[in-house]
């Protein structure tokens, strides 16, 4: 058997393993002087990785290793988007990693983040529940270490404990549900399982348990209680990674499994998603209005955004899949821009993350204020920013499948979300402050990360060919 041909379908995972090994060896071999260039070395490696994997090598879907690993062009596109988001997180994390208490741990940070990214890649390409579960755990366990990275500062250790305990119970329920599926169908392969699904009570219970596991990863209501405390306690760079990259991989994997595996039980999982979507976008919007800590504010914003992403999932169509990918891409640009501003101000003000601290920000740091405003406008879905078009596509995908009332509820919640996003804008531009955040200049790495995010917020809405290109690469449509 020609294994060289087989492994070309795993080029993304193999290249990422190479980046992880190179970063690990650099951390072990480099001395004190060499570690000063660690950030630059890792960013260059990630840039080379993205350049080598951004265009799918193969145009056709193929299964290898007996169907446990499924290569698909659409999966390859999602992996590239997540890798680009990871690079932006690395750029924005540099000021934090230069601190006296973290600069000796930057090697661990890069390796842990890249390990979670590798796990997400395996989740995306899984064709077997065991492969999927191993990828999920590879993405979750290092994430707990990242959340607790600043264990002697703030609430990082508490956030890590809450995250790992919640992940433990969610993974246990998911594995329990998968065991029910195996017991009733006799297989764990995605392609073989639909033939054995009859909608029996035990299989419905397995569907619920499986959904609970990924509902935790997506922080959907009612599986969201860990989110605000974890986002607040974790380092801001980790919070931004958790809110975007992890969520994007889980959303894609959920849609693939629901459409491919649970196709005979569509009416059950669509009803379940219907309820969860309404709860997520409504409850999150109500609680976001009450938040004064901006990291908790964006935590509830991310819960609401996860509900919107599920509109693409509930459609269950190729158009819905393309809309999901485009939404994740736009959400990544806007949310990383918002967290980039928060992280920059936090580092230069020794921990100011309250909304009241942002009063009068425009008078002292107008560029950061404008960046935050554009990011929030995109998250709110205000035209002509990219968030408007991403919401339009997922609303259209759900509307075409007959979910008219659900789309109407989502539109009402969009208006509510606009109100609380404008609260931050009001604080920066209108509210007065006798002692606003002092004027400062961000480092080059952070500025580059913010520029890339702003380019995405502005360009993704204008260049419609990006959505068409995703559709063409993924489905040839």
N, C-alpha and C positions, 0 to 999 in steps of 0.2 A: 504493500500500500504506500502511495506517495504522500507522506505526512507533510512535506513542504507545501503542497497544494492545499492541504487541509488547514494548516496554520495561517495561511494568508487571509482566511476569513476571520481570524482572531488578531489581526494586525493591531487593532486599537489596544486590546488588553496586553499584548506582548510588548508593544512600545511603552505603555504606561508602566509595566513592571520594570522595564529598562530604566525609566526615569526614576522610579523609586529606589532601585539598586544604586544608581549613580548618586542620588542625593544622600543615601545612607553611607556610601563609601566616602563621599566628600566630607561628611560630618565626622567620620572616624579618622580620616587621614589628614585633614586640614588642621593647621595649627591656629594660634590666635590671630595671626595676620590673614591667613586664608579664609577664616570664617567671616571676615569683613565683607567678602565678596560672595558669601553664600546666597544671599537674596538674588543677586544678579545672575548667578549660575543657575539657580532653580528657575527663574523667570525665562532665561534663554532656553533651557531644556523644555519648559512647557510651551514656549513659542514654537520650537522645532517640532514638538509632538503635535501641536495643533495644525501646523502647516503640512505635516505628513499624513494627517488623518481626516482633515476637513472635507476632502472629496472622497466619497465611497469608492473603494477599489473594485467592487463587484456590483453589478446592476441587478442581479437576481437574488432572490431569497434562497438560502441553502441551510440545511441542517448538518451538523458534524457531531462526531462522537455518539452515534446512534440517535441523534435528535435531541441530546441534552443541551446543546448549544445551537441557537438559531441565529444565523446572520441575516440581517435585512438592511436595505438602504436607509429606511426610516429610522431604525435603531442607530445606525452609524451617524446620522444627522444629529440625533439627540445627544449622543456621546460627545460630539464636537461642541455642541452648545454648552454642555456642562463643563467641558474642559476650558472653554473661553471664560466662563464664569469663575472657575477656580483660579485662573491666571489673574483676573481682576481682583479677587479676594487677596491673593498673594501681594499684589501691588499695594493694596490699601492696608495690609497688615504690617508693612515694613516699619512705620514709626512705633507701633506697639512692640514689635519684636526687637527693636533697638534699646528698649528700656533695660536698666541694670538688672532687673529681676527676671527678665525673659530672654536676654540675648544669648545665654548659654543653652537655652532650650529650643532655639529656632529649628535645629535639625529635627527634633522630635515633632515639632509642629508641622513641618513640611511632609515628613514621612506619614504621619497620622492622617493628614488631609488627603494625600494621594492614595493612601490605603482605602479610605472611605470611597474615593472616586472609583477605584478599581472594583470595589464591591458593587457599586451602582451600575457599572458597565456589565457585570455578570448578571445582575438583576434584569437589565434591559434585554440581554440576549438569551435569557434562560428559556429552554424549551421543556424543562422538567422541574417539578416542584422542589426537588432536592437541590438542584443548581440554584434555583431562585432563592431558597431559604438560606443557603450558604452565602450568596451574594448579599442578602439582606443583613445577615449578622456581621459580615465583613464591613458593611457600611455603618452599622449601628455601634458596635463595640468601640472602635477607635473614636467615634463621635462623642461617646461618654467621656473619654479622656480629654478630648478637646474642650468640652463644656467646662470641665473642672480644671482647666489648664492654669488658671490663676487661683489656685486653691487657697492661698494665703491672703487673697484680696477680695473684698466685697462678699458676695454670696455665691462665688463660683463653685465651691465645694458642695454647697447645698443644691445648687442647680444641677451639678453632675449626678448627685445621688438621686434626685427626683427623676432625672432623665433615664438613668440606667434602670431604676426600679420600674418605671412606667414601660420602658422598652422590654424589660424582662417579662412582665405580665402580658403585654401585647404579643410578643413572639410566642409565648406559651399557648395563648389562645389560637394564634394562627396555626401553629404546629398541630394543635388538637384538631382544628378544622381540616387540615390537610390529611390527617390520619383517617378521619371519617370519609373523605373523598377516596382515599386509597382502599379503605375497607369495602366501599360500595361499588367501586368501579374496577378495582384490581390493577390499576396502573397509576403512575405519576407523570406520564408524558402528556403534555398539553394537547397534542394532536389526537391522542387515543381516548382521552377522558370524555369528550362530549357524547360519544356513543353509549356510555354507561350511565349518563345522567338522566334521571326520570322525574326529578322534582319531588322525591320522597322527603318526608320530614327530616330525616337524618342529613340528607344532602342540603336542604335549606339551612339547617343549623350549621353545617360546614361552611356554606357560603357566608353566613353571618360572622362566624369566627374568623374566617379569612379576611373579610372586610374590616373587622375590628383591628387586625394587625396593621394593615396599610392605612386605615383611618387614623391610627396613632402617628404614623410617619407623616401624614398629610396634615395633622392637627385639625381634623374635622370635628365639629360638634356632634356627639358629646364626648369625643376622645381628645379634647383639647386642653384639659385642666393643667397639664404640665407646661404648656407653651409659654405663658407670660412669665412665670418664675424662672424658667430656663433661659429665655431670651434676655431677661434682666440680669441674671447672675453670670452668664457666660461672657467671655471677652467679646467685644463688639465684632471683631473680625470673624469669630466663630459663629456668632449669631447671624451675621449676614450670609455665611456659607450654609448654615442650617436652614435658614428661611427660604433659600432659593434653590440651591443645587440639590439638596436632599429631597425637597418637595417636588422638583421637576422630574427626577428619576422615579419617585414613587408614583406620581400621577400617570406617567407613561406606562409603567409596569402594570398598574391597576387596570388601565383601559385595555391593554393587550390581553390580560388574563380574563377579564370579564367578557370581552368580545370573542376570544378564541376558545376558552375553556368552558365558560358558563353560558354559551350561546343557547342551549336548550332551556335555560332558566332566565331568559331575558326579562320577563315580566316581573320576576321577583327582585332582581338586582336593580332594575329601573325604579321600582317603587321605593326600595331602600335608599337609593341615591336621591330620589325626589325629596324625601323627608329630610335627609342629611343636608342637602343643598339649602333648603329653606331655613333650617336651624342654623347652619354655619354662617350664612351671610347676614341673617337677622340678629342673632345673638352677638356675633362679633362686632357688628356695627354699633349696637347699643352699648356694649362695654368699652369700645374704643373711644366713644364720646367722653367717658368719665376718666380717661387716663391722663396723668400729668407727666409721668416718666416716658420719654420718647421711645425707649426700647420696648416697654410694655405696650405703648401705643402701636408701634409697628408689629408687635406680636399679634394683637387682635386684628390689625389690618391684614396680616398674612393669613389668618384663619378665614377672613372674609374672601381674600383672593383665592384660597383653596376651594371655597365653595363655588366661585365663578369658574374655576378650572374644571370642576365636576360637570358643568353644563356641557362641555365638550365630550366628556366621558359618557354621559347619559345618552347622547345622540347615537353612539355606537357605529358611526359611519366613517369612511375614509376622509370626508370633509371635516368631520369632527376631530379626527386624529391630527390633520394638518392644522386646524385651529388651535388645538391643544399645544402643539409644538411652537407655533407662532406666539401664543399667549405666554408660554414659559420664557421664550426668548425676550419678549418685551418686558415681562415682569422682572426678569433677571436684570436688565439694564436699569429700570426705574428703582427697584428695591436696593440694588447694590449702590446706586448713586445716593439714595437717602441714608443708608447705613455708612457710606463713605464719609458723608458730611458729619454725621453723628460721631463716628470714630475719630475724625480729625479734631473736632472741637473738644471731645473728651480727653484726648491726649494733651492738648495745649492748655486745658483749663483744669487739669487734675480731677476729672471725673464729673463734669457738669453735663447731665443728660435730662434735666427737667425742662418742660416746655416753658416755664417762666424764665429759665436761663437764656432762652432764645429771644426774649423781648429786646427789640432794637438791634437785632443782629445785622440788619441791612446797613445800618449806619457805620458799622465798624468792619464788617466782612461782607461786602455786597456780592462778591462772586459766589461765596458759599451759600448765601441766602437765595440767590437766583437759581443755583444748582438744585437746592432742596425744593424750591418752588416748582421747577420744571418736573422733577421726579414725582412730586406729590400730584401734580396735574395729570401726569401720565397714569399713575395708580388710580386716580379718580375717574379716568376715561374722558378727559376733556379734549375736544378736537383743537388743533390738528395734531396733537401728540400721539405717539404710537399706541398708548393705552386705549385710546378711543377705538382704533381699528381692531386691536386684539379683542376687545369686548364685543365689537360688532360681529366679528367672525364667529365667536362662540355662541352668541345669542342667535345668530342665523342658523348655526348647526343644530341647536336645540329646537328652534322654532320650526325648522323644516321637518322634524320628526314628530311634530304635534304637541310639544310641550309649551303651549301658548301661555297658560296661566303661570307656569314656572318662570318663563322669560319676563312676564309682566312683574312678578314679585322681585325678580333680580333687578329690573329697571328701577323700581321704587327704592330698593336698597342702594342703588348707585347714587341716587340723589342724597340719601342719608350719608353715605360715605363722603360725598363732596363737602358736606357741612364740616365733618371733623377734620378733613384734610385742610380746609381753609382756616381752621383754628390755628394751625401751625404757621400758615402764611400770614395770618393777622398778627401773630406774636412777633414775627420777624420784621414786618414792614410797618405796622401801625402802632402796636403797643410801645409805650415809652419805658425806658429803663435808665435809672441814674447811674448804674454801673454795668453796662453791657459787656459782652465778651470782648476782650481786648483785641485789637488788630494784630494779626499774625500772618505769616506766609507758610503755606503747606510745603512739604518736601516734594521733590520731583516725582517720586514713585506714586504718591497719593494723587497728585495732579494728573498724571497720566491715566490712572484708573478712573478718575472722575470724568476726564475728557472722553474716554472710551464709552462710559455709561451715557453721558449726554449725547454723544453721537448716535448711540442706539435709540435713545428716547426721541430724538428729532428725525433721524433718517428712516427708522423702521416704519414710521407712519407714512412717510412720503414715497418711499421706494416700494411700490406695490409688487414689483417683480420678486421680492424676497418671499412673499407668501406663495406666489406662483411657482417659484423655484423649489420651495420645499415640497409642494404638491407634485411637481414633475419628477424630482428625485425619488420621492417616497412611493408614489403610486403610478408614475408615468401618465398623469392626467393633465 
